[in-house]
Amino acid sequence: MIKSNKILIMGLPGAGKTWFAERLQKIVPDCAWYNADVIRKAANDWDFSPEGRTRQANRMSNVADFEVWNERNVICDFVCPTAETRSQFGPDVIVWIDTIAEGRFDDTNKMFTKPDKFDFHVTTQDAKKWAPMILREIK
């Protein structure tokens, strides 16, 4: 059995996470994709306090774990602003989209901590370059 991967695409709002996730999902075999805004809308939870972000990390983890349990790869794109939320999500692969110095929300900029550990540090909005590198890593 091939191991399924729980892939976190994280970074500041406006960095290009969703744009990148959409392109990566098209080349990763048997892969689901969950966007944070879609999950928040389904939960009707637009609380961006630290507690709200913890709930969101847990929701994202739950949907991703379901996919991995069913032997599918899964991509989740969301800010995941702190070491705690990243730990709660529990990714197999972290893709840090680091293409902007500040996001459009001051509270998120203040809360966001750069990850100490990541698998890919994407510094340009160039999916043709980065997506194949990530695919090679997870195969």
Summary of the structure (lengths in Angstrom):
residues: 139
radius of gyration: 13.9
end to end distance: 12.0
largest distance: 44.5
contacts: 423
relative contact order: 0.26
helix: 45%
strand: 17%
